[in-house]
Amino acid sequence: MEVYKDISNSQNQEFKKLLIDRFSKSKIEEGKLLTGIVTKITEKYVYLLIDGMKSEALIDSNEVKTTYPEKKLKENDNLEVYLEKIEDKNGEVIVSVSRAQKIRGWYILEKAYEKNQNVKGKIVSKCKGGVIVEHLDTKSLMFCPGSQIDSKPLKSFDHLFNVEQDFKIIKLDKFRGNACVSRREVISSFKKEDKKLIIEKYKVGQIIKNAIVKGYSSFGCFFEVNNEIDVLVHLQEISYSRINHPDEVFTIGEKHDLKIIGIDKDKMQISCSIKALTPDPFENISNYEIGKSYKAKVIKVVDYGAFCELQPGLTCLLHSSEISWTKKNVIPNKFFNVNDEIDCVITDINKDKKRISISHKLAKENPYESFEKKFPVGTSLKGKISNIKDFSIYVNFEEFEIDGFLHANDLSYLGKIEDELKKYKKNDELEVKILDIKAKEQKIKLGVKQLQEDPFNFFKDKNINDIITVKVHSTSSKGIIVKPEGSGIEVLIKKNQIAINAEDARANRFIQGDRIDAAISELDIEKRKITLSIKLLEEMQNKEAVSKFSSPLSGKNLPFSSLSEKLGNKKKDEK
């Protein structure tokens, strides 16, 4: 230890410097690219010596062959690897050749992107939205969108596969490690200066004669103008009539006159129109009126309706809700075919947006109005049950192809809803009474119980405190259920209304079939509410007895009021 106390001498200083250099050179970090020397090659592994590591790294031979298929590795060759772990649980060094290649390739792509340089690559496969491009130097895979393959639409680009060509990197995602490239940018860069001079020849509003149809896509048609530039006619600019695809109108090689409607000098694009060369059919809209009936031709059927023409080029929309009075959730193609001529009524004209709405059902008589004329409210008729739901029945009237609504509450005056619904089945014939018709809202309300006499009519001439005779139907802990004689309505006499005395207020005093009298304590004809009480009847009878047999000041004139005195006198006489 005495040697290191004084480090000022030259020998100790030199030793210190050598020690620091040794440690700094052997500093190794995980996640870095390192170069090692191949020391041994077997069928399964490649042994690699990395300066600063305490042991050799083993690499799977298949990984090396896959990463460098054209490279014949020999002993003492240098090999770049990615250090994943300095030492795993088994004490081995974990490295990867494939990851090193990808990272090195990413560095190259980053530099090319920063310097705005093109990279060499070849298209190796198709994918959703474009193709996969392989970078020739590093074998890294890049994505090229379909729109960036060529400067013009291509029917097929199979001839470009596995061909070495230049690509420009247009986007790099460092976080995900994704690269997006463009072949179109490389092609267009050679033509930009020439194209700029060509575009300057043209002006908006200019008429181009004999432009040749070069190709088309779902969004429009491409024309070649004067063998020097391609222009686009958008689908909406082809015709005032509705067109599904340009191939319905054009054939490759045809010649057409065009009108320039837009020039984008930044994108170096010219937009043209064919329909702008002809008068706008909407200018004749004054010949049509809202609410009037016209003939229209179906030109396209879609999920939500149909597009029709009142005259060539004057397109209008027939919404599915305006096709039929009676059908709900209409499927338009079951009603119409292209080129069908139909009757319609114009329901709306929007001059600003150049939109016309029509209705097919308004051209026919509303079947609900026809039904109301033939069967007004109060009429009874027969129909067929078309559907049964939780609390309703739908009855179809075949003559008019419409359904009426019958609520479960209108099936019976007396029965329970659940029990009444079980009595009916789909397709059963049913006689009903029309309760209400709303033709504009397409609603018809029906009833079955209204065909019968209302059992509640029994109480129409009755008043509160009237006494009626009832028959016991059943008893329960809540009281007794009775039916008034002459009516089928069941009424509950509550337990506390059975008798004045609490000990007599027992439901088991009665049995089914007993005939008893009760007084009406509550009565509401409109709300169909009735309450009966035996207790009230007893109170009324007592009151009547009191008023008949007693004076206002004494109760001795009541029946049997002197009975106790007479019994007392009789006992004295017997003695």
MIROTI-821963 format. One record per residue (C-alpha): x, y, z. Coordinates in nm, 3 decimals. Each point is the difference from the previous one (the first is absolute). Example, Ala and Ser with C-alpha at 12.3 -4.5 7.8 and 13.67 -1.06 7.14 Angstrom:
REM residues 2
       X       Y       Z
   1.230  -0.450   0.780
   0.137   0.344  -0.066
END
This chain:
REM residues 575
       X       Y       Z
   0.000   0.000   0.000
   0.301   0.226   0.052
   0.051   0.006  -0.378
  -0.332   0.180  -0.062
   0.031   0.262   0.273
   0.208   0.221  -0.220
  -0.139   0.020  -0.356
   0.196   0.308  -0.097
   0.296  -0.191  -0.147
   0.011  -0.075  -0.373
  -0.028  -0.379   0.032
  -0.324   0.012   0.198
  -0.147   0.263  -0.235
   0.074  -0.222  -0.301
  -0.159  -0.301   0.173
  -0.312   0.206   0.076
  -0.031   0.109  -0.364
   0.032  -0.359  -0.130
  -0.264  -0.123   0.247
  -0.250   0.271  -0.100
   0.055  -0.069  -0.374
  -0.055  -0.370   0.052
  -0.334   0.046   0.179
  -0.128   0.265  -0.243
   0.069  -0.223  -0.302
  -0.176  -0.299   0.149
  -0.317   0.195   0.084
  -0.289  -0.192  -0.162
  -0.374   0.081   0.017
  -0.305  -0.208  -0.087
  -0.208   0.125  -0.296
   0.308   0.104  -0.203
   0.145  -0.120  -0.331
   0.334  -0.180   0.045
   0.246  -0.161  -0.240
   0.154  -0.337   0.084
   0.243  -0.245  -0.159
  -0.120  -0.344  -0.115
   0.212  -0.259   0.181
  -0.183  -0.321  -0.091
  -0.283  -0.117  -0.231
  -0.201  -0.320   0.053
  -0.326  -0.132  -0.146
  -0.203   0.145   0.288
   0.194   0.301   0.127
   0.237   0.278  -0.094
   0.244   0.095   0.280
   0.076   0.369   0.028
   0.267   0.169   0.211
  -0.091   0.354   0.105
   0.270   0.215   0.151
  -0.071   0.067   0.365
  -0.233  -0.300   0.054
   0.109  -0.273   0.239
  -0.134  -0.278  -0.222
  -0.079  -0.069  -0.365
  -0.347   0.064  -0.139
  -0.193  -0.277  -0.176
  -0.220   0.083  -0.301
  -0.240  -0.241  -0.169
   0.139  -0.093  -0.342
  -0.348   0.019  -0.157
  -0.039   0.361   0.116
   0.329   0.094  -0.169
  -0.096  -0.179  -0.325
  -0.345   0.165  -0.005
   0.142   0.346   0.068
   0.290  -0.030  -0.247
  -0.109  -0.265  -0.255
   0.269   0.101  -0.253
   0.285   0.037   0.248
   0.237  -0.295   0.062
   0.125   0.050   0.354
   0.355  -0.114   0.090
   0.212  -0.003   0.313
   0.159   0.336   0.093
  -0.276   0.188  -0.194
  -0.152   0.301   0.172
  -0.374  -0.023   0.081
  -0.221   0.277   0.133
  -0.250  -0.101   0.267
  -0.251   0.157   0.238
   0.076  -0.058   0.370
  -0.323  -0.106   0.172
   0.148  -0.124   0.331
   0.355   0.007   0.136
  -0.077  -0.308   0.208
  -0.319  -0.206   0.031
  -0.087  -0.236   0.285
   0.227  -0.266  -0.149
   0.294   0.242  -0.022
  -0.019   0.021  -0.384
   0.027   0.309  -0.222
  -0.320   0.062  -0.203
   0.043   0.173  -0.338
  -0.203   0.028  -0.322
   0.115   0.036  -0.361
  -0.347   0.070  -0.146
  -0.074   0.281   0.244
   0.340   0.154  -0.071
  -0.081  -0.001  -0.372
  -0.339   0.168   0.059
   0.147   0.269   0.224
   0.286   0.065  -0.240
  -0.253   0.018  -0.284
  -0.210   0.246   0.199
   0.305   0.224   0.052
   0.058   0.001  -0.377
  -0.363   0.084  -0.071
   0.008   0.280   0.258
   0.303   0.158  -0.165
  -0.158  -0.027  -0.346
  -0.320   0.161   0.131
   0.191   0.286   0.169
   0.202   0.068  -0.317
  -0.309  -0.040  -0.225
   0.174  -0.276  -0.196
  -0.163  -0.284  -0.194
   0.057  -0.362   0.105
   0.030  -0.315  -0.211
  -0.269  -0.260   0.042
  -0.227  -0.251  -0.167
  -0.370  -0.085   0.039
  -0.025  -0.349   0.155
  -0.369  -0.042   0.090
  -0.347   0.154   0.007
  -0.180   0.104   0.318
  -0.315   0.184   0.099
   0.019   0.352  -0.143
   0.327  -0.042  -0.189
   0.317  -0.208  -0.032
   0.303  -0.104   0.209
   0.340   0.126  -0.119
   0.329  -0.163   0.103
   0.300   0.227   0.052
   0.280  -0.155  -0.207
   0.291   0.090   0.227
  -0.145  -0.098   0.337
  -0.297  -0.223  -0.095
  -0.224   0.226   0.213
  -0.368  -0.006  -0.098
  -0.182   0.323  -0.088
  -0.362   0.081  -0.090
  -0.100   0.171  -0.326
  -0.370   0.110  -0.023
  -0.189  -0.087  -0.318
  -0.038   0.368  -0.084
   0.380   0.041   0.012
   0.090  -0.279  -0.242
  -0.043   0.205  -0.318
  -0.095   0.349  -0.111
  -0.304  -0.138  -0.186
  -0.253  -0.276   0.076
   0.123  -0.349  -0.089
  -0.228  -0.295  -0.068
   0.285  -0.230   0.102
   0.350   0.052   0.137
   0.117  -0.360  -0.008
   0.274   0.099  -0.246
   0.163   0.208   0.277
   0.057  -0.293   0.237
   0.361  -0.092   0.088
   0.131   0.280  -0.219
   0.280   0.213   0.150
  -0.116   0.363   0.007
   0.025   0.323   0.194
  -0.242   0.098   0.277
  -0.031   0.318   0.204
  -0.060  -0.023   0.375
  -0.303   0.218   0.076
  -0.062  -0.096   0.363
   0.192  -0.161   0.287
  -0.153  -0.114   0.326
   0.298  -0.033   0.238
  -0.214  -0.123   0.288
  -0.152  -0.292  -0.195
   0.292  -0.044  -0.240
  -0.219   0.036  -0.311
   0.110   0.156  -0.330
  -0.235   0.125  -0.275
   0.143   0.052  -0.351
  -0.120   0.130  -0.337
   0.092  -0.101  -0.355
  -0.232   0.267  -0.136
   0.209   0.281   0.153
   0.310  -0.129  -0.180
  -0.181  -0.021  -0.336
  -0.172   0.336   0.041
   0.321   0.182   0.095
   0.134  -0.051  -0.352
  -0.314   0.149  -0.153
  -0.077   0.284   0.238
   0.186   0.272  -0.186
  -0.141  -0.106  -0.337
  -0.351  -0.043   0.148
   0.011   0.347   0.154
   0.064   0.155  -0.341
  -0.281  -0.207  -0.156
  -0.258   0.098   0.266
   0.074   0.369  -0.055
  -0.146  -0.035  -0.353
  -0.350  -0.069   0.136
  -0.257   0.223   0.171
  -0.323  -0.059   0.193
  -0.301   0.011  -0.235
   0.201  -0.112  -0.302
  -0.161  -0.261  -0.230
   0.221  -0.297  -0.087
  -0.084  -0.176  -0.325
   0.031  -0.374  -0.066
   0.146  -0.113   0.334
   0.059  -0.377  -0.004
  -0.137  -0.235   0.268
   0.310  -0.156   0.156
  -0.136  -0.177   0.305
  -0.255   0.015   0.281
  -0.054  -0.085   0.363
  -0.292   0.001   0.242
   0.037   0.377   0.057
   0.036   0.125  -0.358
   0.148  -0.024  -0.350
   0.350   0.096  -0.121
   0.053   0.167  -0.337
   0.318   0.062  -0.196
   0.019   0.353  -0.139
   0.218   0.081  -0.305
   0.234  -0.292   0.078
   0.162   0.206   0.278
  -0.207  -0.011   0.319
  -0.269  -0.208   0.173
  -0.309   0.165   0.150
  -0.278  -0.132   0.227
  -0.374   0.027  -0.048
  -0.156  -0.083   0.337
  -0.299  -0.237   0.007
  -0.232   0.287   0.096
   0.124   0.209  -0.295
  -0.072  -0.261  -0.267
  -0.377   0.052  -0.024
  -0.296   0.161   0.171
  -0.151  -0.350   0.008
   0.112  -0.232   0.278
   0.286  -0.232  -0.105
   0.132  -0.294   0.202
   0.329  -0.046  -0.187
   0.171   0.172  -0.298
   0.002  -0.326  -0.199
  -0.379   0.043  -0.036
   0.067   0.303  -0.222
   0.353  -0.024  -0.144
   0.217  -0.242  -0.195
   0.379   0.014  -0.003
   0.120   0.193  -0.306
  -0.316   0.209  -0.047
   0.031   0.375  -0.064
  -0.199   0.262   0.194
  -0.001   0.376   0.042
   0.079   0.126   0.352
  -0.027   0.328   0.190
   0.270   0.095   0.253
  -0.161   0.078   0.337
   0.307   0.004   0.224
   0.383   0.017  -0.004
   0.211  -0.086   0.305
   0.353   0.126  -0.071
   0.138  -0.137   0.328
  -0.117  -0.355  -0.073
   0.036   0.060  -0.378
  -0.348  -0.134  -0.070
  -0.272   0.110  -0.241
  -0.367  -0.076   0.071
  -0.248  -0.009  -0.287
  -0.372  -0.044  -0.056
  -0.219  -0.137  -0.276
  -0.338   0.092   0.146
   0.109   0.368   0.018
  -0.019   0.006  -0.382
  -0.378  -0.059   0.011
  -0.282   0.202   0.164
  -0.090  -0.089   0.361
  -0.332  -0.191   0.000
  -0.079   0.158   0.338
  -0.060   0.326  -0.186
  -0.331  -0.157  -0.111
  -0.113  -0.061   0.359
  -0.260   0.275  -0.040
  -0.196  -0.250  -0.212
  -0.057  -0.212   0.311
  -0.209   0.070   0.311
  -0.006  -0.142   0.350
  -0.305  -0.216   0.063
  -0.064  -0.089  -0.365
   0.027  -0.348  -0.149
   0.257  -0.087  -0.273
   0.157  -0.299  -0.172
   0.358  -0.085   0.101
   0.254  -0.253  -0.127
   0.196  -0.212   0.251
   0.375   0.032  -0.075
   0.151  -0.149   0.317
  -0.128  -0.206   0.294
   0.182   0.029   0.336
  -0.060  -0.129   0.354
  -0.170   0.321   0.112
  -0.217   0.059  -0.306
   0.029   0.066  -0.373
   0.133   0.276  -0.226
  -0.235   0.099  -0.279
  -0.003   0.243  -0.292
  -0.288   0.236  -0.074
   0.178   0.076  -0.328
   0.351  -0.091  -0.124
   0.245   0.147   0.251
  -0.261   0.124   0.248
   0.055  -0.247   0.285
  -0.218  -0.036   0.310
   0.003  -0.225   0.307
  -0.278  -0.236   0.097
   0.064  -0.095   0.365
  -0.099  -0.348   0.115
  -0.250   0.149   0.248
  -0.189   0.152  -0.296
  -0.039  -0.323  -0.200
  -0.297  -0.167   0.171
  -0.287   0.097   0.231
  -0.020  -0.340   0.164
   0.345  -0.161  -0.008
   0.250   0.085   0.272
   0.380  -0.032  -0.038
  -0.035  -0.017  -0.377
   0.270  -0.170  -0.212
  -0.001   0.219  -0.316
   0.133  -0.260  -0.244
  -0.306  -0.215   0.072
  -0.221   0.279  -0.133
   0.198   0.151  -0.288
   0.250  -0.084  -0.272
   0.222   0.236  -0.199
  -0.189   0.157  -0.296
  -0.341  -0.051   0.166
  -0.238   0.291  -0.060
  -0.196   0.091   0.313
  -0.255   0.258   0.117
   0.123   0.246   0.259
  -0.088   0.325   0.176
   0.263   0.271   0.060
   0.025   0.067   0.375
   0.295   0.243   0.013
   0.219   0.213  -0.231
   0.324   0.147   0.137
   0.129   0.246  -0.261
   0.318   0.085   0.194
   0.115  -0.361   0.031
  -0.171  -0.106  -0.328
  -0.185  -0.282   0.170
  -0.346  -0.139  -0.069
  -0.191  -0.240   0.226
  -0.289  -0.209  -0.128
  -0.255  -0.244   0.142
  -0.143  -0.307  -0.169
  -0.262  -0.076   0.263
  -0.155   0.349  -0.030
  -0.078  -0.078  -0.363
  -0.237  -0.268   0.130
  -0.306   0.038   0.222
   0.073  -0.037   0.369
  -0.146  -0.345   0.087
  -0.082   0.124   0.349
  -0.222   0.271  -0.149
  -0.166  -0.259  -0.226
  -0.052  -0.224   0.301
  -0.157   0.284   0.201
  -0.244   0.078  -0.282
  -0.119  -0.360  -0.014
   0.022  -0.081   0.370
  -0.047   0.310   0.219
   0.056   0.004   0.375
  -0.255  -0.224   0.177
  -0.016  -0.255  -0.282
   0.062  -0.367   0.078
   0.174  -0.230  -0.252
   0.217  -0.311  -0.020
   0.374  -0.021  -0.053
   0.286  -0.247   0.034
   0.253   0.012   0.285
   0.340   0.084  -0.155
   0.207   0.031   0.318
  -0.028  -0.037   0.379
   0.228   0.186   0.244
   0.021   0.031   0.379
  -0.295   0.236   0.043
  -0.152   0.030  -0.348
  -0.138  -0.174  -0.306
   0.033   0.120  -0.360
  -0.293  -0.074  -0.229
   0.050   0.008  -0.378
  -0.268   0.113  -0.245
   0.103  -0.169  -0.323
  -0.209   0.221  -0.228
   0.202   0.309   0.099
   0.330  -0.172   0.097
   0.005   0.183   0.333
   0.015  -0.105   0.366
  -0.212   0.122   0.288
   0.121   0.021   0.360
  -0.190  -0.184   0.274
   0.123   0.057   0.356
  -0.035  -0.285   0.246
  -0.213   0.221   0.229
  -0.265   0.011  -0.274
  -0.037  -0.378  -0.023
  -0.232  -0.051   0.298
  -0.175   0.193   0.277
   0.053  -0.271   0.257
   0.291  -0.233  -0.083
   0.366   0.047   0.080
   0.226   0.128  -0.283
   0.232  -0.302   0.009
  -0.288  -0.248  -0.009
  -0.183   0.184  -0.279
   0.307   0.017  -0.228
   0.046  -0.377   0.029
  -0.341  -0.052  -0.162
   0.126   0.132  -0.338
   0.247  -0.127  -0.260
   0.160   0.141  -0.314
  -0.221  -0.030  -0.313
  -0.317  -0.036   0.213
  -0.300   0.186  -0.140
  -0.120   0.263   0.246
  -0.298   0.231   0.007
   0.087   0.349   0.125
  -0.154   0.343   0.042
   0.174   0.314  -0.133
   0.066   0.237   0.290
   0.215   0.266  -0.170
   0.159   0.077  -0.341
   0.289   0.243  -0.060
   0.058  -0.020  -0.375
   0.293   0.249  -0.011
   0.181  -0.185   0.278
  -0.094  -0.337  -0.158
  -0.158  -0.131   0.320
  -0.318  -0.199   0.064
  -0.107  -0.089   0.354
  -0.221  -0.306   0.048
  -0.197  -0.164   0.280
  -0.168  -0.335   0.068
  -0.169   0.058   0.337
  -0.186   0.297  -0.151
  -0.206  -0.251  -0.201
  -0.151  -0.122   0.330
  -0.214   0.174   0.258
   0.210   0.163   0.270
  -0.075  -0.180   0.329
   0.070   0.327   0.179
  -0.325   0.136  -0.147
  -0.166  -0.182   0.288
   0.112   0.288   0.226
  -0.108   0.288  -0.226
  -0.331   0.046   0.184
   0.152  -0.068   0.342
   0.112   0.251   0.264
   0.217   0.001   0.310
  -0.173  -0.170   0.300
  -0.221  -0.206  -0.232
  -0.039  -0.358   0.121
   0.061  -0.286  -0.247
   0.001  -0.378   0.029
   0.326  -0.175  -0.084
   0.118  -0.360  -0.017
   0.326  -0.111   0.164
   0.250  -0.116  -0.263
   0.302  -0.067   0.223
   0.167   0.102   0.325
   0.356   0.095   0.094
   0.198   0.159   0.282
  -0.076   0.340  -0.155
  -0.376  -0.046   0.004
  -0.273  -0.152  -0.214
  -0.039   0.025  -0.379
  -0.361   0.033  -0.108
  -0.200   0.041  -0.324
  -0.311   0.219  -0.003
  -0.305  -0.189  -0.123
  -0.059   0.115  -0.357
   0.369   0.087  -0.066
   0.317  -0.204  -0.057
   0.229   0.255   0.162
   0.200  -0.127   0.294
   0.022   0.237   0.300
   0.217  -0.040   0.309
  -0.165   0.074   0.335
   0.299   0.074   0.219
   0.039  -0.171   0.334
  -0.056   0.322   0.196
  -0.330   0.051  -0.186
  -0.152  -0.339   0.088
  -0.149   0.097   0.340
  -0.015   0.279   0.258
   0.138  -0.218   0.276
   0.363  -0.100  -0.056
  -0.062  -0.354   0.124
  -0.265  -0.047  -0.271
   0.219   0.136  -0.282
   0.105  -0.347  -0.112
  -0.005  -0.117  -0.360
  -0.044  -0.364   0.103
  -0.352   0.084   0.121
  -0.099  -0.035  -0.365
   0.024  -0.281  -0.254
  -0.019  -0.001  -0.378
  -0.356   0.047  -0.122
  -0.130   0.194   0.304
  -0.242   0.278  -0.090
   0.053   0.310   0.212
  -0.098   0.366  -0.007
   0.254   0.282  -0.014
  -0.012   0.379  -0.036
   0.182   0.203  -0.267
   0.261   0.214   0.178
   0.185   0.136  -0.311
  -0.112   0.033  -0.363
   0.175   0.165  -0.298
  -0.157  -0.094  -0.334
   0.267   0.175  -0.214
   0.290  -0.166   0.180
  -0.194  -0.328   0.028
   0.058  -0.016   0.373
  -0.241  -0.162   0.250
   0.043  -0.074   0.373
  -0.246  -0.209   0.207
  -0.032  -0.021   0.379
  -0.201  -0.224   0.237
   0.117   0.217   0.288
  -0.164   0.304  -0.162
  -0.324  -0.194  -0.037
  -0.001  -0.088   0.373
   0.072   0.361   0.091
  -0.288   0.114  -0.220
  -0.236  -0.258   0.157
   0.101   0.098   0.354
  -0.051   0.363  -0.081
  -0.343  -0.078  -0.140
  -0.087  -0.203   0.311
   0.114   0.281   0.228
  -0.205   0.258  -0.187
  -0.309  -0.224   0.001
  -0.011  -0.133   0.357
   0.163   0.265   0.221
  -0.058   0.361   0.095
   0.274   0.255  -0.048
   0.069  -0.003   0.379
  -0.029  -0.366   0.100
   0.076  -0.342  -0.127
  -0.270  -0.177   0.200
  -0.245  -0.015  -0.289
   0.240  -0.226  -0.198
  -0.119  -0.357  -0.053
   0.087  -0.213   0.304
   0.114   0.309   0.197
  -0.226  -0.108   0.299
   0.086  -0.369  -0.034
   0.244   0.000   0.293
  -0.261   0.158   0.235
  -0.269  -0.254  -0.095
   0.242  -0.289   0.051
   0.084   0.137   0.346
  -0.368   0.026   0.095
  -0.066  -0.354  -0.122
   0.273  -0.139   0.226
  -0.159   0.175   0.302
  -0.346  -0.149  -0.077
   0.145  -0.350  -0.024
   0.140   0.034   0.352
END
